[in-house]
Amino acid sequence: KLSRTELASDEIENIVKKSIKISPGRMEFEFALAQTEFLKNNFDGAIELLKQASLKNPNHPMPHWKIAQNYNFMGQTEKAIPYLEKALYLGHKPQISGEILWAEKYYVRKEDYAKLIFVDEILLGFYGDNKPEQVRLHINIAVAYAKLGRKDKAQEHANRIVEIDPAQKEAVDEFLRAL
């Protein structure tokens, strides 16, 4: 026998499925259905529904974004990254830093400097008042540009570090000499 909660959940799921039939192409309903699967710990089912939504709407960033977040939640970063990149390419704007911090760690591990720069520049937008995070991100970006042979951009970001935190001047000067 089903509990009241399970009955209500099944009822909601049926309403969402009917809504999808009535309004095909309305991704909100597909996302809601994927969310019900996710909440039932059917992560593969949730991702499959999101992949179907992405096939129907290949130029919309949201299905790709949601797939990336689901894979990341499942600890499958390798699978998440292509969907994250597609969502960002299609114009998705993360709402909080935690949505892409995991990608920053991935790109550092993989030594993918161009993508690290891209993600860290997005992250800078979240840390306007947080000087330690700004410094950390500018260090990452400066080093990444140096690794890519872009001394001009490495210098630019290194100089930003001193503007934010003058106490870093000696370390920055040493970095600039080493370029």
N, C-alpha and C positions, 0 to 999 in steps of 0.2 A: 504494500500500500504506500502511495506517495504522500509525502508531507505537504502541508499547505504551501511552503516555500517552493518545493519542487513543482507543484501544480501551477503556481503563479509563474514560475520560470518557464515551464512548458507552454503556458498560455501566451506569455510575452514572445517567446520564440516563434510560435505559430502566427502571431500577429505580424511579426517582422517578415516571416516567409511570405505571407499573403501580400504584404506591402511591396515586396520585391517583385512579385508577379504582377501586381497592379501598376507599379511604376518602375519598369525595367530601366536601368541606366542611372537610377538614383543611388549613388554610392553610399549615402548615409545609412540606408537600410542594410546594405551588404556589410558595412563596417559594424553595424549593431549586431548582425548575425555572427560575424567573426568574433566580436567581443563575447558573445554568449558562449561560443566554443572555447575561447581562451579561458573564460571563468570556470568552465567545466574541466579545465586542464587538458583539453583536446587541442594542444598547441599546433599540431600538424594540420588538423582540420581548420583551425583559424587561419593559418598561413595559406592553405589551399584556397579558401574563400577570398582572401586578399589578393592572391595571385590571379584568380578569375576576374576580380574587379580591375586589376592592373591591365589585363589583356583587353578588357572592354573599354578602358580609358587610358591608353598607353602614354598620353601626354599630360596626364594629371599626376602631380607629385604625391598626393596623399596615399594611394594604395602602396606605392613603393616605400614611402616613409613608414607606414604601419608595419609592413613586412620587415623592414630593417629593425624597428624597435622590438618586434616579436622575436626575431632571431637573436637579437642582442640579449633580451630577457632570458632566452633559453640557453645562453652561453655559447651560441654559435656565431661568433663574431665574423669568421671567414665568410659565412653565408650572408650575414647582415650587410657587410660593406658594399657590395655592388648595388644593393637596393638603396642604401643611404646615399651613395654617390649619384644614382639616377634621380632620386628625390631632390637633392640639392641642385643638380644640373637643371631640373625642371622648374626650379625656383622656390622650393620649400624653404621657409625661414623657421629654424628652430625657435621654440618659445622660451626654453631654459637651457642653461649650459649643460646640465646633466644629460640632455638628449644627444649630445655629441662628444662629451668628454671621453667616452669609451673609444670613439673613433680616433681621437688624438693619441691615446695610448697605443692603439693598433698601429697607426702610422709611424710612431716613434720606434716601436718594436721592429717594424718592417723596413725602417730607414727609408721610407717613402717621403722624401723631403718636400716635394711639390705639393702633395696632398696634405701634409702636415701644416704647411704654410696656409693653405686654403682654409683648413679647419680652425687653426689658431687665429686667423684674422676674423673669422666668424665669432670665435670665443671672446675676442677683445671687446666686442660689442656688449657683452654681458657683464664686463668688469670695469665699468667706467669709474667707479669710486674705490675699487679694490686695488690699491697700489701694488701689494705683493703679487697678486695674480697678473696684473699688467706687466710687471717686471718679468715674471716667469714666462709669459707668453712672448714678450719681445726677445727674451734670451733664446727661446726655442726658434723663433722666426729668424733671428740674426744668424744663429748657428746653421739652420737649414739653408739659408741663402748662401752662407759661406761654403757649405758642402756642395751646393749647386754651382759654385764658381761665380756667384753674383755679388761681388764685393761691394758694389754701390748700394745695393739693397741691404746687405749685411751691416754696412756702416750706418745707414739710415735708422735701422732698428736698434742698433747698439747705442746710437746717440739718443734715441727716445728713452732708453733705460736711464741714462744720466739725467734727462729732464724730469723723469718721474721720481727717481731716487738718486740725488747727488752723491750719496755715500757709495754708490757703485762705480764712481768715476775711475778709480785705480784699476779695477777689474776690467772695465770696458776699454780703458786705454791699452791694457795688455792684450785684450782680444783684438783690438784694431791693429796693433803692431804685428800680431801674428798673422793677420790677413795677408 
